[in-house]
Each structure stands twice: as structure tokens, then as C-alpha cells.
Amino acid sequence: MDNETTTIKGIFADMLKIVNIFENREVLRSTYTPDYLPHRSEQVKALATVLVSALRGETPSNVLIYGKTGTGKTAVAKHVGQELERTGELYGVSSVVIYINCEVVDTQYRLLASLARHFEKEIPMTGWPTDQVYTEFKNALDSSRRIAIIILDEVDKLVDKGDDVLYNLTRINADLKKAKVSLIGITNDLKFTEFLDPRVKSSLGEEEIIFPPYDANQIRDILQERAKMAFKQAVLEETVIPLCAAYAAQEHGDARRALDLLRVSGELAERAKATRVLEEHVKQAQEKIETDRIVEVVKTLPTQSKLVLLSAVLLGHQSDGNLTTGEAYNIYKQMCRMIGIDILTQRRVTDLISELDMLGILNATIVSKGRYGRTKEISLSVPTDSTRKVLFEDYRLKPLEGFIPPSQSKLYI
């Protein structure tokens, strides 16, 4: 027992003896805002051109920023915002930049309360009418002459709950006497404005800036820039950064994913007590990140989608080829009966298969069967064992753990 206690007591001391290959790993996190943004000077200039009017005491136009995940939207908006505040101080212009992630602050009440608190107004977490919170924010903002730039990241998440708050914010300047407000909306959803009230759409999107995906070479430049700050000298094997860039370029040019990949590669090398980050660490990191992503996605699926996925997982064990939707549907129906869950129509199950395809969990392709018409064939795009394990963590699916589907010859409807 004493030996065990000693081992536990010394566990962190032992870990601290590991060679640290990082100089500053925080540089590789998505929350870090760098001073230099490679391959985004055009977008930086476009946003600065809009916001410069704040330094002249005028109200800048509202801006909508579009682009896929990991294309530098948030980094550019924060970077330009910080520069605006710094320059405002030099010129004696009071400008304040407020950043809010609408995935976290996802209701009108929370958003207005967060904005009000930024100007030192005490707002309870719940309980007040939304109109009162809006008035408190407006009065606090208008207490002195200033220009407020409000960055609403993932603004589409806010609109899911209705666009009243955006309607109010886009019209707030008409109610202000001293202060002025400009909105910057950031979204991954190019169709986001289709769901907006036309009046909100025209005032929120006065200016639009598009962020294209990065290519592999551009991602490599970004990684090299961050790696200088993140790692100690000469700890990266030459192929590490190009490989991280290549993996991320396959994911629609996602620089955030590339940075995660490089950081996790370093962490895996460190845990293995290696003195350098090697290509094999990148491959391990890619597998780990992909598995983690799948686990998170599968965990949050609705029960019906989990059952459809489980039918593909169970049939995948029996077959080397692709499975048809008819085969999957038959197994799905059996499992629903076993655990007492409503059976959806085959058409609805086919829709769920399409949704799983979009999430990258299944691969669904329509194939011609000649005179027998067309059918959809499905195959798993994710590791079978880890997916199965996550599915059976759901208590509703637990009774199916020992279920073995009948042979496929008996599966056709």
C-alpha cells in the first residue's frame, strides 16, 4: 500500500521530468489571436476600411462575414477590433469592441444582459422582461460619447431563436444620442440571411466580406508562423507541418483543424517521451481527433438516428460490401420493436441516412439496379468498434447489445 501511495504522490513530479518540446502551446489554440494573419491581408483591409469611420466619429456600416470553419473569420475580426481600440486611444476616440459567441450566449435575454454587463450594469441571469434589459443596455451604452463595435460570432445560432434582437440592435442608433453602434456578424452558413426579416437582412448586411477556404500551401504558412512561437527550436521533423496542412486541406481548408492537429501531435510526442515530433505522431493525432469528433457527433444524435446508425454498424459486421437501405430498414424495425420505440416510415429513415451522410458518419450512394429500379447503398465512414461502443452508452440502446441480426439472405422486405 505504501508503494502505491508513493507512486501516486510522485506522479506529477515524474511527469514534469518529461522533455518539454513546447515553448507556448496556447499559440496553437483557436482562442489565440495572432498579430500577423498570413493570407488574410485582403480581408483585414476590407474590414478596416469599413471600421475606420469610427475613428472619424462616424457610425461604421454593419458587416456580415461569411466563410467555412477555420478560414480566419474570428481571428481577423478580433485582430482588427484590437487595432481599432488601440488606434482610438492614440487619437482620443472612445471606441469599444465587444466579442460575443452566439453559440454560448444563445438567447436574446442572455445577449442583451451580456452587453449591458459590459457597461457595468447588473442584470440578473433571468427574470426581467427582455425590453427592460434592452433599455438598461441602451442607457448604459449612451451614458458617454463612444462607438461600440459588437462582434456576433456564429450569429446564425442566435437567429434560430428569432431575429427580434437583431432587429433591435440594427435600429439602436436611432435611439442613441451620444453613442453609436456597429454590428459585425460572423457565420459559417452562407444561406443564413434567407431566414432573416428583410429589414434585418438589408441593415445587417450593409457590407459583406467572404473568406475563402485556405489551400494546403497557405495552411502550411500559417502553421510555420505559429510553430515558431509554439515549439522549441528544431523539434519538428520536416514532414510534420506539410502533413498537417495536407490533412486539413482535405477538410475544406480548415486552419483551426490544422492547428489542433499540430498541437495534439506535439502532445502525443511529449507523452511518448520523444524529443521530436515525428510524422507518426501526426498520423496518431489525426486518428485521435477524428475518433473524438465522431464520438461527440454520435453521442448527440437523436435516438432514431442512433438506431439507424446501429443497424448499419451491426450489418457492417456481417458484410464486406455495401448495404442497401432496405436491409438497414428491416434491422431498424426489429430493434424498434425490441426496445418499444415508434417505427418511422422507410422514407423518413432514408432521410435520416442522408443526414448521417452529411455528418460524415455514413456514406450513402444511389445505385441503379437496372430494371429493378434504383436503391441507396450505405457504408460506414467511421470506425465500427468505437462507434458501436458509443451507441451502446445510450441507456435506451443498451438492451440491444447482445442482438445479432439474422443473415442477410432473410433481410429483404
NORTAHU-V814927 format. One record per residue. RES is the residue in one small letter. NEAR is the number of other C-alpha atoms within 10 Angstrom. Layout:
BEGIN
RES/NEAR
RES/NEAR
END
This chain:
BEGIN
m/6
d/7
n/8
e/9
t/10
t/10
t/12
i/11
k/11
g/11
i/11
f/10
a/10
d/10
m/12
l/9
k/9
i/14
v/14
n/18
i/23
f/18
e/14
n/14
r/18
e/14
v/19
l/23
r/14
s/16
t/11
y/11
t/18
p/14
d/12
y/14
l/16
p/14
h/14
r/19
s/12
e/11
q/20
v/18
k/13
a/14
l/21
a/17
t/11
v/15
l/23
v/16
s/13
a/23
l/20
r/12
g/16
e/13
t/20
p/23
s/19
n/22
v/22
l/22
i/24
y/22
g/18
k/19
t/20
g/23
t/23
g/24
k/25
t/23
a/21
v/23
a/24
k/18
h/17
v/20
g/23
q/16
e/14
l/23
e/17
r/15
t/16
g/19
e/13
l/10
y/10
g/9
v/19
s/21
s/23
v/18
v/20
i/15
y/16
i/17
n/17
c/22
e/14
v/13
v/18
d/19
t/18
q/21
y/22
r/19
l/21
l/24
a/24
s/21
l/24
a/22
r/16
h/15
f/16
e/12
k/17
e/13
i/20
p/11
m/10
t/10
g/9
w/12
p/9
t/16
d/13
q/13
v/24
y/22
t/13
e/21
f/22
k/21
n/17
a/18
l/24
d/19
s/13
s/12
r/16
r/18
i/25
a/20
i/24
i/20
i/24
l/25
d/24
e/22
v/24
d/25
k/20
l/23
v/20
d/13
k/12
g/16
d/18
d/15
v/21
l/22
y/17
n/13
l/20
t/20
r/16
i/16
n/17
a/8
d/12
l/16
k/12
k/13
a/23
k/23
v/25
s/23
l/24
i/23
g/23
i/23
t/22
n/19
d/15
l/13
k/11
f/16
t/18
e/9
f/13
l/20
d/14
p/11
r/11
v/19
k/19
s/14
s/18
l/25
g/18
e/13
e/17
e/15
i/18
i/14
f/18
p/16
p/20
y/23
d/17
a/23
n/13
q/18
i/28
r/22
d/17
i/21
l/22
q/14
e/15
r/20
a/24
k/14
m/16
a/21
f/21
k/15
q/12
a/12
v/16
l/20
e/11
e/12
t/12
v/20
i/24
p/18
l/19
c/27
a/29
a/17
y/19
a/26
a/22
q/11
e/15
h/17
g/24
d/23
a/28
r/18
r/22
a/28
l/25
d/19
l/29
l/27
r/23
v/21
s/25
g/28
e/20
l/19
a/23
e/20
r/12
a/11
k/15
a/18
t/16
r/18
v/24
l/20
e/19
e/13
h/23
v/25
k/16
q/16
a/23
q/22
e/13
k/16
i/15
e/13
t/16
d/13
r/12
i/20
v/17
e/11
v/14
v/20
k/17
t/10
l/14
p/9
t/15
q/17
s/18
k/23
l/25
v/23
l/25
l/23
s/22
a/26
v/22
l/17
l/22
g/18
h/12
q/13
s/11
d/9
g/10
n/17
l/19
t/19
t/22
g/18
e/20
a/28
y/25
n/17
i/22
y/25
k/19
q/15
m/22
c/18
r/11
m/13
i/13
g/10
i/14
d/10
i/16
l/14
t/11
q/16
r/11
r/11
v/21
t/19
d/13
l/17
i/24
s/19
e/15
l/23
d/18
m/12
l/14
g/15
i/21
l/20
n/19
a/24
t/14
i/11
v/12
s/11
k/9
g/7
r/6
y/7
g/8
r/11
t/14
k/18
e/19
i/23
s/20
l/20
s/15
v/17
p/13
t/15
d/11
s/13
t/20
r/17
k/12
v/15
l/24
f/17
e/12
d/13
y/9
r/14
l/18
k/12
p/13
l/16
e/12
g/7
f/11
i/12
p/18
p/11
s/10
q/13
s/7
k/10
l/14
y/12
i/7
END
